[in-house]
Amino acid sequence: MAKKGQTYFCEICRQKVVVTKEGFGVLVCCGQEMRFVGARGMMATWTTAHHKPEDGVKFRCNVCGQEIDVIVETTGILECCGQRMQQKEANVH
């Protein structure tokens, strides 16, 4: 189970997301489980190289309620609990 604040990325399309609300679902992109980015190692270094604004695209799982922010957006399809995650509307001030 993903924890709030953890970062995951897709090894196929390189999409990168951060968990903003925990759920019990498994994060999937491009048909495979997304990989957890730990605090150490080359993967963490590589995935921190290109950041987008923190108010990026947000997605939510309608089954378990897990929510994520997309940091590096690609064309990969995000899934959780066996279905596509739904994009949340941006907060308008």
DARA-V371399 format. One record per pair of residues at least 6 apart in sequence whose C-alpha atoms are under 8 Angstrom apart, sorted by the first residue. I is the first residue (numbers start at 0). J is the second residue. Records with the same first field share a line. If there is no record, write none. Layout:
BEGIN
I: J, J
END
This chain:
BEGIN
0: 21, 22, 23, 24, 25
1: 18, 21, 22, 23, 24, 25
2: 18, 20, 21
3: 17, 18, 19, 20, 21
4: 17, 18, 19
5: 17, 18, 35, 36
6: 15, 16, 17, 18, 35, 36, 37
7: 15, 16, 17, 33, 34, 35, 36
8: 14, 15, 16, 33, 34, 35, 36, 46
9: 15, 28, 29, 31, 32, 33, 34
10: 33, 34
11: 29
12: 29, 73, 74, 75
13: 71, 73
14: 28, 69, 70, 71, 72, 73, 74, 75
15: 46, 69, 70, 71, 72
16: 67, 68, 69, 70, 71
17: 67, 68, 69, 70
18: 65, 66, 67, 68
19: 65, 66, 67, 68
20: 64, 65, 66, 67
21: 64, 65, 66
22: 63, 64, 65, 66
23: 63, 65
24: 63, 65, 79, 80
25: 32, 79, 80
26: 32, 33, 77, 78, 79, 80
27: 33, 77, 78, 79
28: 75, 76, 77, 78
29: 75, 76, 77
30: 76
36: 42, 43, 46
37: 43
49: 71
50: 70, 71
51: 70, 71
52: 70
53: 68, 70
54: 68
55: 68, 69, 70
56: 68, 69, 70, 86, 87, 89
57: 66, 67, 68, 69, 86, 87, 88, 89
58: 66, 67, 68, 69, 84, 85, 86, 87
59: 65, 66, 67, 84, 85, 86, 87
60: 66, 78, 79, 80, 83, 84, 85
61: 84, 85
62: 80
63: 80
76: 83
77: 83, 84
78: 84
END
